[in-house]
Amino acid sequence: MDEIITRVSADPATVLPHRLAPLLIRTGLNPLARRVQSGDADLLRLLTQQAGDRELFARTTPGALCETGMPIHHRHGLIRHDRPLPELTYAVHAVLTGFGAALSDPATASLGVDPDQVLADTVARLLERPLAPSDAAVAAAAEEVLVFLRQIQEAMLDVIGRSQTLQQ
């Protein structure tokens, strides 16, 4: 979360789908994120001892993040409007899941291919409008995304802090 928040804060255009997708995949490939996303029972048991904690982790799954983020992008005109939002959300979730799986398995890496560039191009073609959104729309979307990410980050840090206190 720190890396995503830092990048979006420094450059609001990072929220454009073709730029955000590779960042989400790369930051989601760290060991803790993989364990949480894969449903590691021991880790989740430790981190979700309270009902509110379980709800928090449910909000941070890739599918849930798409369901929260895509309406922000849609509302600010960063993505196309010619397809129903649930279809676009499903499609981008499937693309991100596939790229994440491929990148986490070194055996699937193709020589000479830049996976980040292929993902960026795929997401741009899938989601983005032919005309670039205004700087004001990008900035507004970035601010809304940052509010959401900071809320999630704060709640996750609270859960982690409480779990460490319980272990001691």
C-alpha positions in Angstrom: 0.0 0.0 0.0 2.8 2.4 0.8 4.3 2.1 -2.7 1.0 2.6 -4.4 0.0 5.5 -2.2 3.4 7.1 -2.7 3.3 6.8 -6.5 -0.3 8.0 -6.8 0.5 11.0 -4.5 3.6 11.9 -6.5 1.9 11.5 -9.9 -1.9 11.4 -10.0 -1.7 10.0 -13.6 -0.6 6.7 -12.0 -4.4 6.0 -11.5 -4.9 5.7 -15.2 -5.7 2.0 -15.6 -2.8 1.2 -18.0 -0.4 2.6 -15.3 -2.1 1.3 -12.2 -2.5 -2.3 -13.4 1.2 -3.2 -13.5 1.8 -1.4 -10.2 -1.0 -3.4 -8.6 0.3 -6.7 -9.9 3.9 -6.0 -9.0 3.1 -4.8 -5.4 0.7 -7.7 -5.0 3.5 -10.2 -5.7 5.3 -9.7 -2.4 5.2 -12.8 -0.1 2.7 -11.4 2.5 0.3 -10.2 -0.2 0.5 -13.6 -1.9 -0.3 -15.4 1.3 -3.3 -13.2 2.1 -4.6 -13.4 -1.5 -4.2 -17.2 -1.6 -6.2 -17.6 1.6 -3.3 -18.8 3.8 -5.4 -20.3 6.6 -2.8 -19.8 9.4 -2.1 -16.2 8.4 -5.7 -15.3 8.0 -6.7 -17.0 11.3 -4.0 -14.9 13.0 -5.0 -11.6 11.3 -8.7 -12.0 11.3 -9.6 -13.0 14.8 -12.4 -10.4 14.9 -15.4 -10.1 12.5 -14.4 -6.6 11.4 -10.9 -7.9 10.5 -12.4 -10.6 8.2 -14.5 -7.9 6.5 -11.4 -5.8 6.0 -9.5 -8.6 4.3 -12.6 -9.4 2.1 -12.4 -5.7 0.9 -8.8 -6.2 -0.1 -9.1 -9.2 -2.4 -8.4 -8.4 -6.1 -12.0 -8.7 -7.0 -13.2 -6.4 -4.2 -10.5 -3.8 -5.1 -11.8 -3.9 -8.7 -15.4 -3.5 -7.5 -14.3 -0.4 -5.5 -11.9 1.1 -7.9 -13.7 0.7 -11.2 -16.7 2.9 -10.2 -14.2 5.7 -9.3 -12.5 5.4 -12.7 -15.9 5.3 -14.4 -17.3 8.3 -12.4 -14.4 10.5 -13.4 -14.4 9.4 -17.1 -11.1 7.5 -17.0 -12.6 4.4 -18.5 -15.0 3.8 -21.4 -18.8 4.0 -20.9 -19.9 1.9 -23.9 -20.0 -1.4 -21.9 -21.8 -2.0 -18.6 -19.5 -1.3 -15.6 -20.0 -4.9 -14.1 -18.7 -6.4 -17.4 -15.7 -4.1 -17.4 -15.0 -4.9 -13.7 -15.2 -8.6 -14.3 -13.0 -8.4 -17.4 -10.2 -6.3 -15.6 -10.4 -8.6 -12.6 -9.9 -11.6 -14.9 -7.0 -9.9 -16.7 -5.2 -9.0 -13.5 -5.7 -12.4 -12.0 -4.3 -14.0 -15.1 -1.3 -11.7 -15.3 -0.7 -12.1 -11.6 -0.7 -15.9 -11.9 1.6 -15.8 -14.9 4.1 -13.4 -13.2 4.2 -15.4 -10.0 5.3 -18.5 -11.9 8.7 -18.0 -13.5 8.2 -21.0 -15.8 5.5 -19.1 -17.7 7.7 -16.1 -18.4 8.4 -15.6 -22.1 11.8 -14.4 -23.2 11.9 -11.0 -24.7 8.5 -9.9 -23.4 8.0 -7.1 -21.0 5.0 -8.3 -19.0 4.3 -4.8 -17.5 4.1 -3.3 -21.0 1.9 -6.2 -22.3 -0.4 -5.7 -19.3 -0.5 -1.9 -19.7 -1.4 -2.3 -23.4 -4.0 -5.0 -22.6 -5.7 -2.8 -19.9 -5.6 0.3 -22.1 -7.3 -1.5 -24.9 -9.8 -3.1 -22.6 -10.8 -0.1 -20.5 -9.5 3.3 -21.6 -11.3 5.8 -23.8 -9.9 6.9 -27.1 -9.4 10.5 -25.8 -7.3 11.0 -22.7 -9.2 12.3 -19.7 -8.6 15.9 -18.5 -6.0 16.5 -15.9 -8.7 17.7 -13.5 -10.6 14.3 -13.9 -7.3 12.4 -13.3 -6.5 14.5 -10.2 -10.1 14.0 -8.8 -9.9 10.2 -9.4 -6.5 10.0 -7.8 -7.7 11.9 -4.7 -10.6 9.5 -4.3 -8.4 6.5 -4.9 -6.0 7.8 -2.3 -8.7 8.2 0.3 -9.8 4.6 -0.2 -6.2 3.2 -0.2 -5.4 5.2 3.0 -8.5 3.8 4.7 -7.5 0.3 3.8 -3.9 0.8 4.8 -4.8 2.3 8.2 -7.2 -0.6 8.9 -4.7 -3.2 7.9 -1.9 -1.7 10.0 -4.4 -1.7 13.0 -5.1 -5.4 12.4 -1.4 -6.2 12.1 -0.6 -4.2 15.2 -3.3 -6.0 17.2 -2.2 -9.4 16.0 1.4 -8.7 17.1 0.1 -7.6 20.5 -1.9 -10.8 20.8 1.1 -13.0 19.9 3.3 -11.3 22.6 
